[in-house]
Amino acid sequence: MASLKASPALAPGSRRTTGRLRSGCSPVSIPRPRTSLLENKSRTSFFGTACLRKDVRRERCSIRTTMQTIASTFPFSSDSQRQLYRGYQSSSPEVLESDFLVIGSGIAGLSFALRVADHGKVSIVTKDVASEGSTRYAQGGVCAVLAANDSVESHASDTMVAGDYLCDPEVVNLVCAEGTEAVLDLVRLGAEFDTNEDGTLHLVREGGHEHRRIVHAADLTGKEIERALLEKAHSHPNISFFENHLATELVTSQVHDEVRCKGIEVIDRSSGKSLVFLAGSTLLATGGAGHVYPNTTNPPVATGDGIAIAARANAVISNMEFVQFHPTSLYLDERFPKRTNAFLITEAVRGDGGILLNSDMQRFMPEYDSREELAPRDVVARAIDHQMKSRGDSCVFLDISHKPREEILKHFPNIAAECLEYGIDITKDPIPVVPACHYTCGGIKTGLQGETSLAGLFACGEAACTGLHGANRLASNSLLEGLVFANRSAAACVERKAALGDEDLSSWYGSSCVSDLDASAEQEEADDEQQTEEATALLKLAELRKELQNVMWDGAGIVRSDKVLIEALCKIKSVSTTVEGILGSTTVRSAQALLEANELRNLLTISELVVVSALQRKESRGLHYNTDYPAKLESEKHDTDLTLPTDLRSYLEREDVYSQNAAEGPHQRGMETRRKSASP
């Protein structure tokens, strides 16, 4: 795993120094600006971000390229990493330039692209087809203050309560205030939402909301939003799509005392061709990391790529311990084949009167919370988890059958059709449900304009940690956050373009800056023996991925303890070591093998971030529940910010950590943790 280093809290006006260690080099101390964007979110400028490293070999232009980063941050050796990429690097990767670069094509990435497209050329890079991502699977809707009896203050209050008061109040207020216009912009863009007879938007209520404020398109809201955005983006002459392109690492440079993101390195999955995309501003909108767990509502592409890539580039990552498990995904027993992603039963079913029942068909939520089925997701998920474990049941049941049949089919046609495929008529039968990993509340730490700790790098959507969600996301706030911060990031990037002028990005990306891969290796045709060897490695990697997912569910699931978290950390190290051995003895040639290896690498990075962040929090708050620290503490009301120094020895390689942790608990981890106090 990438070695984790956290940094101690700074006193006001103090300075932090940090250096980057490379083989044969001494650390170089870099003064940290007194005012960082990450410590003063009200600051609108996106220049002067914290410098996290300095390359002593090239002060003017330190390019971190694919193999240098992978070899130094992931526990794989340089030799095994060269094996991973051998056959995929040409002697000189093609360099493509644009004004704005977007990684991801969901609501955040597409909204951003449409905002900046009138100001320059936009490249949208996506790992799969453009329509595939978490946005299209969003059922419930997007929330905004639209009802006469609703208010920004009420929405903000609901958000703070759901986030267990770890949310940034400034961020919450601006998102709730700007959300109404952002949602109406979607309507003007062509998104077709459900309406009342008088033509006004039909609003529903979901768990955690005091009022009806959820705009929806039946139970296929995300799909409709994605359709409308993609249609507009495809028709814009300044927007180019690069589908089935796998982003591997950020390209960064050292300019004076500032690390700048210049773009990203990519491999075309269809041809194996290596590409470098360069841009004045890069937006990571890659979604979440649901597939770090065995059961998730996220699509297969959600492997935490953007967060992991940013972490390996030393961007600050925040609050990764807060993983949201949606209380109700469709449970399928052994009679049915396992789905690649769990089918979500939207929050709106409970908001519309659905009740939760145990195997004896007894309602149980009133025993856990006065808000009953409308309690926030973390409360409902823990209640379901407790019912299942205490009773030895495989699932609980969600029943909406007491409502009129016509009303159910009108509001939830997709859910009704999907359940019917498995013999469940939701107008008559209760729906078997279980919790599933649904949303990553932590991510790449950003300021109010979506800016990160690396100049030129922005993040939006689930990949980002803006401060909106705190310890738990309020239902239907995710699409809203993507819209609002896409708009804000776009404005900042347009301003940045004007400030930078016409910069020749490719002039400094020359042969001297190319990665130290075996660049002369040409793509080779694999013989039968090599194909068999790779196929065997692929099967083993798939097994290890499942093992990692089970480790995360057992050790960092809905309910945690220090003991199981430490055990999970040890097992992550074991999986990583095994993966290193496989890739060290196998030459990867096929696009599928490269994809599997990269995704597993990213999932390992995400796993470490989640577990180590969880070990740092000595309380239970929101989505993070630790039986060793069941109380919520005022002293622990802060963000957990981590950085991954690229050349320091891996935290997971320190055997002394485990013996110390086992004996003394989580108070000393051999890491420095920078924590930012949150307002009540």
Secondary structure as GFF3:
##gff-version 3
##sequence-region A 1 680
A	DSSP	beta_strand	17	18	.	.	.	ID=ss1
A	DSSP	beta_strand	30	31	.	.	.	ID=ss2
A	DSSP	alpha_helix	66	73	.	.	.	ID=ss3
A	DSSP	alpha_helix	78	85	.	.	.	ID=ss4
A	DSSP	beta_strand	94	103	.	.	.	ID=ss5
A	DSSP	alpha_helix	107	116	.	.	.	ID=ss6
A	DSSP	three_ten_helix	117	119	.	.	.	ID=ss7
A	DSSP	beta_strand	122	125	.	.	.	ID=ss8
A	DSSP	three_ten_helix	135	137	.	.	.	ID=ss9
A	DSSP	beta_strand	142	143	.	.	.	ID=ss10
A	DSSP	alpha_helix	152	162	.	.	.	ID=ss11
A	DSSP	alpha_helix	169	189	.	.	.	ID=ss12
A	DSSP	beta_strand	203	204	.	.	.	ID=ss13
A	DSSP	beta_strand	214	215	.	.	.	ID=ss14
A	DSSP	alpha_helix	221	235	.	.	.	ID=ss15
A	DSSP	beta_strand	239	242	.	.	.	ID=ss16
A	DSSP	beta_strand	245	255	.	.	.	ID=ss17
A	DSSP	beta_strand	258	268	.	.	.	ID=ss18
A	DSSP	beta_strand	274	284	.	.	.	ID=ss19
A	DSSP	three_ten_helix	290	292	.	.	.	ID=ss20
A	DSSP	alpha_helix	305	312	.	.	.	ID=ss21
A	DSSP	beta_strand	317	318	.	.	.	ID=ss22
A	DSSP	beta_strand	323	330	.	.	.	ID=ss23
A	DSSP	alpha_helix	347	351	.	.	.	ID=ss24
A	DSSP	beta_strand	355	357	.	.	.	ID=ss25
A	DSSP	three_ten_helix	365	367	.	.	.	ID=ss26
A	DSSP	three_ten_helix	372	374	.	.	.	ID=ss27
A	DSSP	alpha_helix	377	391	.	.	.	ID=ss28
A	DSSP	beta_strand	396	399	.	.	.	ID=ss29
A	DSSP	alpha_helix	405	411	.	.	.	ID=ss30
A	DSSP	alpha_helix	413	421	.	.	.	ID=ss31
A	DSSP	beta_strand	431	440	.	.	.	ID=ss32
A	DSSP	beta_strand	443	445	.	.	.	ID=ss33
A	DSSP	beta_strand	457	459	.	.	.	ID=ss34
A	DSSP	three_ten_helix	461	463	.	.	.	ID=ss35
A	DSSP	beta_strand	464	465	.	.	.	ID=ss36
A	DSSP	alpha_helix	477	500	.	.	.	ID=ss37
A	DSSP	three_ten_helix	505	508	.	.	.	ID=ss38
A	DSSP	three_ten_helix	511	513	.	.	.	ID=ss39
A	DSSP	alpha_helix	528	555	.	.	.	ID=ss40
A	DSSP	alpha_helix	562	584	.	.	.	ID=ss41
A	DSSP	alpha_helix	591	616	.	.	.	ID=ss42
A	DSSP	three_ten_helix	634	636	.	.	.	ID=ss43
A	DSSP	beta_strand	641	642	.	.	.	ID=ss44
A	DSSP	three_ten_helix	651	653	.	.	.	ID=ss45
A	DSSP	alpha_helix	655	664	.	.	.	ID=ss46
###
